[in-house]
Amino acid sequence: MTHLASEQIPDDPNTLPPARRRRARRLLAPLGVDERANFLDQFAHRASPSFDFFLFSLLAGMVIGLGLLANSAAGVVLGCVLAPLLAPLVGMALGTIVGSLPFFLRNLGGSVIGALLTLLGGMLGGLLARLLLWAGFEVRLDEVLRLTQFSLPNFLVLLVSMVLLSATMTHPERPAHLPSVGVAYLLFPPLAAAGFALAAGRLVLFADGLAVFVVHLFFAVLVGTLTLAALGFRPPSPFGYTLGGAVALLTAVLLLGVLSAGLAARNYLGFPTPTATLTPTRTPSPTLTATLPPPTHTPTVTLTPTRTLTPSPSPTLTPTPLFAVVQAANSEGVLLRDQPGGAIVGSLLNGAVVAISGAAQEHQGALWVPVLLPDGKTGWIRLSYLATATPVAP
């Protein structure tokens, strides 16, 4: 292995001035040149990714994906506990501070492979979620939405955890798994949520989760680099500062570009992605339109305009069979059924406008109302998923 060099310090600390002698005693690395080289070699070997790192990255992604499927924060935490020791992050920070580009790229490559395995593990939960949606079950995405958003407390937790992890990794005899769990909580769940959203067909959430992971990753490397610099690690030549400056610049660009701009592509991606996700649920609608329960309601709606003998009730009744807006708080849309709690005949996104064509009916403790879509289709939707100007009489 090529030795990672650092700042040269005399072998005999007694020959140093008093101020530098006190500083040397505070350094966590040995003072001798040979001992320091051996120390850096051991540090580099400990920080390199291993087979266990890749195995537990996949396992953590699968557990987090199942936790997202169950919409359980406890499942997400369990996946973080199963996450491997994030030594490659400290290895990237070590390669940055000592100016070793090959060592930095080696740990970056290992981190990318582990990230892909975590992404794959999260996709397993997303595939199960899509199967449940096709079967007519509702899948809540509260945890996915929470994990794919930036938060200032998350950056503070990542800052403290990465400082502790970097400082602990300099002591081979001290376990570093506890601070590693704190770092894993800010890296693995967003990445697994991105894989979950990709498999479930939510491309907007996939882009958000991937952006959160990338920003957190480079922020953690920058914090680890500064921590090792505070502990006395230095590049052997001024040219070694180039890599550290590049990492710091890239992290600053990511933070400014993503946090201040707020993911400008989000609004652009928001329009095409819902149509792609809902096409599987619309496939049964042509087969169900042949069954005539929906058209039985359409004559009631079409006959109201023919009753021209009662023009006076029509202005007053327009607010009652009023138009309503789909507004599901915990998802991106609702399912349209042929009767209260019946078979799925279609789906609507949040913001879609429908007309309530009749009185509400109670089914299993919930109120359902018949609605008329702009394209002439009819169906039943739970009243709690609609936003109306006036209440609907049961």
N, C-alpha and C positions, 0 to 999 in steps of 0.2 A: 504494500500500500504506500502511496506517495504521502510523505509526512505533510500535514497542514501546518504551515509556519505561522508564527505570531510575533509579537514584539519581543525583541531580544532583551533579556534582563540578566545582569551579571550573576554568575554562579554563587558567589559569596555575598549574601545580603548584608554582612557586616561592613563591607566596604562602601555601602551606599550612604548618602547623607541621611540625617535623621528623618526628614520629611518623606523621602522616597522609601526609607526602610519601613516606616509605618504604613505607607501605601502598599508596599510589597507584601506585608503581613496580611493585609486585607484581601489580597488576590486569592481566588480559589484555585488557580492553576499553580503547579510547582514553579519554583524560581529557577531551578537549574535548566540549562538548555536541553540536555538529554532527557531529563525528567519531563520537561515541558513538551518535548516532541512525543514521548511515550504517552503522556496524558492526552494530547490532542488525537493521537491514533486511537486510543481507547474510546475517547469521546466520539470520534467519527464512526468507529465500529458499532458503538451502542446506538448511535442515531440512525444508522442505515436501516432501511426497511427489510423485513424478513418475511418468511412464508406465513408465520402467525399473523403478521400485520395484514396481509391480504385476506387471509381466511376470516379473521374477526371483523374486517371491514365489510365483507359480504354478509356475515351473520348479523352485524349491527344494522345494516341496511334492511335486511329482511324483517327483523324484529320491529324496527321503527315503521316500516311499511304496514305491518299488521296493526301496530298501534294507531296509525293514521286511518286505517280501514275501520277500526273500532272507535275512532274519534276520541282516543284516550291519551291524555298527557302522561299517564303512568307508563304506558307502553313505550312512548318516546323516550322517557327517562331510562327505562330498562335497556333499550337499545344503546343508549349512550354509556351505560355501565358496562355493557359487553364490548364496547369499542376498544380497539387495540391501543397500546401506548403510542402516542403521537410523536415518537422520536424523530421521524423524518422532517417534521416542521422545525425542530431544533437543529437538525442537520442542515436544512436550508438556511437557517439563520447563521449557523457556524460557517458554512461555505460563503455566505455573504460577508461576514465580518472579517474573515481571513483572506478574502479575495480569491477563493478557489472556485472557478467556474465549473470544472468537471464535477466536483463534489456537490455543488449546488444543483446542477442538472440531474445528477444521479438521484438525489433525494426528491427533486421535483418530479422526475419520472415515476419514482415509486409512489409518491403522493397522488399523482394523476391516475395510476393504475388502481390504487386503493379507492379513489373517488369514483372511478367507473364501476367498481364492484359494489360500492354502496349505492350508486345510482341504479344498478341492476337489481339489488335487493329491494329497493323502494318500488321499482316497477312491478314486482310480483304482487305487492299489495294493490297497486293501481289496476292490474289485470283482474284481480278478484272483485274490485269495486265496479269495474265495467260489467262483469258478469252479473253482479247483483242488480245493477241498473237495468240491464236487459230483462232480468227476471221480474222487474216491477218493484224492487225494494228501493228505499230511499237511503242514500249515503250522504252523511253530513261531512262537510269539508271545513269545519271550524279550525281544527288543528293545522290543516294544510295552509289555510289563509294566514294563520298566526305565524307560522314558521317561515313563510315566504315574504315577510315584511321586515324592514329595517327598524331598529329600535336603539335608542341611546343607552338604556340599561344593558342591552346585549353587548355593546361595545365595551362598556365598563367591566362587565364580567369577563369578557375575552381578554381584556388588558391585564387584569389581575391574574387570571389563570395562566396566561402565557408567560408573565414575569416569573411566577412561581415554578412553572414547568421548566423554563430555561435555566433558572438558578439551581433547581434540584437536579437537573441532568448533569451538572458539573460535578456532582458527588455520586460516583458509581455505587456507593454503599447505601445511598438513600433511595427509597422507593418513590417513583414519580407518577404513580397511577392516579392518585387523587387529583392533583392539578390537571392531569391529562383528561380526566372526565369532564372538568369544567370547560376545557378547550373543545372537547368532542361535542359537547352540548350545543356549541355555536357553529359547528361545521357539519356534523353528520345529519341532524334533522333537516336543515334546509336542503341538503343534497338529496336525501331520501324523499323529501316532499316533492322535489323537482321530478324525480323518477316516478313517483306515484302519480303526479299530475300528467306526466307525459303518457303513461300507459292508460290513464283514465280519459285522455283526450282533452285535457285542460291545458292548452299550449301557453296561455297567458301565465298561469301559475308556474308552469315549467320554466319559463324565461325568468320570472321573478325569483324562484328558488335558486336557480343557477347563478343569477347575479349576486344574491345574498352570500352564497357559498364562496364565490371568487373574491368578493370584497373582504369577507372575513378571513379567508386564507392569506391573502397578501398583507392584511393588517396584522395578523398573528405573526407572520414572518418578520415584518418590520419591528414589532414589539420585541420579539426574540432577539433580533439583531442589536437593538439598542440595549437590551438587558445584558447581552454578552459583552458589548462595548463598555458598559458600566462596570463589568467584572474584570476588565483589564485585557480583553482580547483585541488585538490590532492586526491589520494586514502587514506583511513584511516589507512592502514598498508602497509609495504613494499611488501607484497604478491599481493597487488592490481596492482603493476606495471607489473605483468606478462601478463595480458590481453593487456595492451598498447604495451608491447614489441612484443607480438604475432602479433598484427595488423600491427605494423611498419615493422616487418620481412616479413609478408605476402605481404604487399604492395611493399617492396623492391624487393622481389622475382618476383612478377608480372611485375614490371617495367623493371627489368633487363632481365627477360625471354622473354617478349613480344617485348620490344622496341629494345634491342640489337640483339636478335636472329631474329627479324623480322617475327615472325610467320612461323617457319620452316615447319610446316605442310601445308602451303599454296600451295607449288609446288606439294606436294603429292596429295592434294585434287583437284588440278586443272585439272587432267586428267580424273578421272571417272565422275565428276559432270557434264561437258558439255554434255556427252552422255545421261545422265539421263534427263537433261532439254530439250533436243531437240528430244527425242523420241515422244512426243505428236505431234510435227510438222511433223515428218516423217510418221505418220500413214496415211495421205491422199495420200502419194506418190504411193503406190501400185495401188490405184484406178485410179490415173491419168496417169499411164504409159500405160494403155490400150488405151487411146486416143492417136492418132498417131501424134500430132504436134511435140513432141520431136524427134521421129525417122525420121521425114522428114529432120531434119538437120543432122542426123548421116550419111546418104549416102553421103552428100557433104564432110564430113570429111573422110569417108572411101574411097571415090573415089580419093582423092588427092594422096594417096600412089600408086594407080593403074596407075596413069599417069606417068609411068616410062620414057615416051618420053621426059620429061622436067626435067632432074635431076638438071640442073643448077639453076632454080629458087628456088628449094627446100632449098638449104643452105641459100640463101639470104632471103627467105620468112619465115624461122623459127623464126627470131625475130619479124615479123609482126603478124602472128597468135600466137604469143608468149604465153608462160605460164605466168600466173599472180597469185598473192597471195592475198587472201581475207584479207582486212585490213580496218575494219569498226571502225572509231575513237570513236564513242559514244556507242558502244555495243560490245557484245562478238561474233557476227557473223552476217550473212546476210541471207535473204530468197531467195530461187530459185523459179522463176516463169516460167510458160509455154510460156509467151510472155511478151513484155514490159508492166508492170503494170497489168499483168494477174493473174491467179490463182496460188496459192503456190503449188509447187511440191516437195519441199525439203528445206533444210537449210544447211548452212556451217558455221563452226567456223572460227575465225580469225586465219590465218596461213595456211589455206587449199590452195592447189595448183590446179588451173584449167587451161584449155587451151581455149583461145579465138578463136572460130571457124568461125567467120564471121565479117562483118562490123557492126559498131554501128548504132543504130537507135534512133531517138529522140521521146520521149513520155512525154507530159506534162512538157516540159522544162528541162527534164533530158535525158542523153544519156544512152542507154541500149545496152549491147553486149551479143551475144550468147556465151555460154561456154560449154565445154565438161569436165565432171568429170572423174576421174580415173576409176570409175566403169562402164563407158559407158553412163551414164545418161547425158542428155542435158537440158539446160534451159537458162533463161535470168537473168542477174544481172546488177544492175546500175554500170556504169563505175567508179563512184566516190568511190565505195567500194572496188575497185581492185587497187593493186600496180603493175604497169608494168614497164618494162625497157624502152620501147619506146612508144610514144603516138599511140593511135588507131585512124585510119582515120574514120571520120563519114560517 
